[in-house]
Amino acid sequence: MGNRTTYAGRRGSPFGPKLLVALVIAASSLFAYFSNTDFNEVTQEKQHLSMTPDQEITLGLQAAPEMAAQYGGESTDPRENQMVDQIGNQIVNKTAAASTPYKFDFHVLADDKTVNAFALPGGQVYITRALLNKLSTEGQLAGVLGHEIGHVVARHSAEHLAKQQLTSGLTGAAAIAMYDPENPQSRNSAMIAAMIGSLVNMRFGRQDELESDRLAVRFTAESGYDPRAMIEVMKILGASSGKGRAPEFFSTHPNPENRIGRIQEAISERFPTGVPDNLVK
């Protein structure tokens, strides 16, 4: 009887070390995430971050050549470049972006087919010629650039990387804890854990876009541009996305038509008595 009890204990023992390893990984991931915090003066939020502003700047500069190459390189049209530089720098110089450690550079990409704009961590801001050609006013361009500047000053890249590291650690721990090589069904549980982690990070991405929209309303107004031009930008983006777009829940970016309502709310909050007529449209 004693031997049978010992044997049963030995059969159960492999699950102990596996669970312990999972708990250590989960605890380490949580500690790393919650112990690295900083207060963002622009957004007035406490953030969990995994890199310093200097590291963000370095990362952005390192990635810049490759990113530009993916869109046909930078435009050589001096008129395009001057216009984007002028409006981008006006937004930076007249808003809280000027008080951040980031050094902003604005680039027009030669791609005339891909409608896109994006920012790298640290201040490298890009707009494709395809999107630029669809914009008809300075206010619309200011809205696009203000949105991308918002991503930089809100430190979304550093914040997202920290969240990604956290969810990777937690889903990895869950996979280790749930996987049993003698039970094929446990593999499905591990895959579900990884999927949940991916969806969490997608959700964070959508919230980043909405926060950048709110910052763009603030930045465009502060720098003399009419934030209502952003509504027209959303319509342009919506028309460019086509009918084959994936459902919003499984997309990193909110649908443009759903962003319009949020932008209108932000404009009403900033200008409860109406937008002044002297802003550049």
Residue pairs with C-beta under 8 A, 6 or more apart in sequence:
18 176
18 177
19 177
21 176
22 173
22 174
22 176
22 177
23 173
23 177
25 169
25 172
25 173
25 176
26 169
26 170
26 173
26 174
28 169
29 165
29 166
29 168
29 169
29 170
29 173
30 166
30 169
30 170
32 50
32 165
32 166
32 169
33 48
33 162
33 163
33 165
33 166
34 48
36 48
36 49
36 50
36 162
37 46
37 47
37 48
37 49
38 46
38 47
38 49
39 45
39 46
39 47
40 46
40 47
40 153
40 154
40 155
41 96
41 99
42 96
42 97
42 100
42 153
42 154
42 215
43 153
43 154
43 211
43 215
47 155
47 158
47 159
48 159
48 162
48 163
48 166
49 155
49 158
49 159
49 162
50 158
50 161
50 162
50 165
51 59
51 121
51 158
51 161
53 100
53 101
53 102
53 122
53 155
54 101
55 158
56 102
56 121
56 122
56 155
56 157
56 158
57 101
57 102
57 103
57 121
57 122
57 123
58 122
59 120
59 121
59 122
59 157
60 120
60 121
60 122
60 123
60 124
61 122
61 124
63 120
63 124
64 120
64 124
67 118
67 120
67 124
67 126
68 74
68 107
68 109
68 126
71 109
71 110
71 111
71 114
71 116
71 126
71 128
72 109
72 110
72 111
73 109
73 110
74 81
74 107
74 108
74 109
74 110
75 81
75 107
75 108
75 109
75 110
75 129
76 110
77 108
80 108
80 129
80 132
81 107
81 108
83 141
84 106
84 107
84 108
84 127
84 132
84 141
84 145
85 106
87 138
87 141
87 142
87 145
87 225
88 104
88 106
88 125
88 145
88 149
89 104
89 106
90 142
90 223
90 224
91 97
91 142
91 145
91 146
91 149
91 219
91 220
91 223
91 225
92 98
92 104
92 149
93 223
94 222
94 223
94 224
95 149
95 218
95 219
95 222
95 223
96 153
97 104
97 149
97 152
97 153
97 219
100 152
100 153
102 122
102 123
102 152
102 153
103 122
103 123
104 123
104 124
104 125
104 149
104 152
105 123
105 124
105 125
106 125
106 126
106 127
106 145
107 124
107 125
107 126
107 127
108 126
108 127
108 128
108 129
108 132
109 126
109 127
109 128
109 129
110 129
111 128
111 129
111 130
112 128
112 129
112 130
112 133
113 130
114 128
114 130
115 128
115 130
115 131
115 134
115 236
115 237
115 240
116 126
116 127
116 128
116 130
116 131
117 125
117 126
117 127
117 128
117 131
117 144
117 145
117 147
117 148
118 125
118 126
118 148
119 125
119 126
119 148
119 149
119 151
119 152
120 126
120 157
121 152
121 155
121 157
121 158
122 152
123 152
125 145
125 148
125 149
125 152
126 148
127 141
127 144
127 145
127 148
131 144
131 236
132 141
134 236
134 240
135 141
135 144
135 233
135 236
136 232
137 229
137 232
137 280
137 281
138 225
138 280
138 281
139 220
139 225
139 226
139 227
139 228
139 229
139 279
139 280
139 281
140 229
140 230
140 232
140 233
140 236
142 220
142 223
142 225
142 229
142 280
143 216
143 220
143 225
143 227
143 229
143 230
143 233
144 233
146 215
146 216
146 217
146 219
146 220
146 223
146 225
146 230
147 212
147 213
147 215
147 216
147 230
148 212
149 215
149 216
149 219
150 211
150 212
150 213
150 214
150 215
150 216
150 219
151 157
151 208
151 212
153 215
154 208
154 211
154 212
154 215
156 208
156 211
156 212
159 204
159 208
160 201
160 204
160 205
160 208
163 200
163 201
163 204
164 201
167 197
167 198
167 200
167 201
168 197
170 197
171 193
171 194
171 196
171 197
174 190
174 193
175 190
175 193
175 194
178 186
178 189
178 190
178 193
179 186
179 187
179 189
179 190
180 186
199 250
202 250
202 251
202 252
205 252
205 253
206 248
206 251
206 252
206 253
206 254
209 252
209 253
209 254
209 259
210 254
210 259
210 262
213 230
213 259
213 262
213 263
213 266
214 262
214 266
216 227
216 230
217 227
217 230
217 263
217 266
217 267
217 270
218 266
218 270
220 226
220 227
220 229
220 230
221 227
221 270
221 271
221 275
221 279
224 279
224 280
225 279
225 280
225 281
226 275
226 279
226 280
226 281
227 263
227 266
227 267
227 270
227 275
227 279
228 267
228 275
228 281
229 281
230 263
231 260
231 263
231 264
234 256
234 257
234 259
234 260
234 263
235 256
235 260
237 256
238 255
238 256
238 257
241 255
241 256
245 251
245 255
248 254
248 255
248 258
267 275
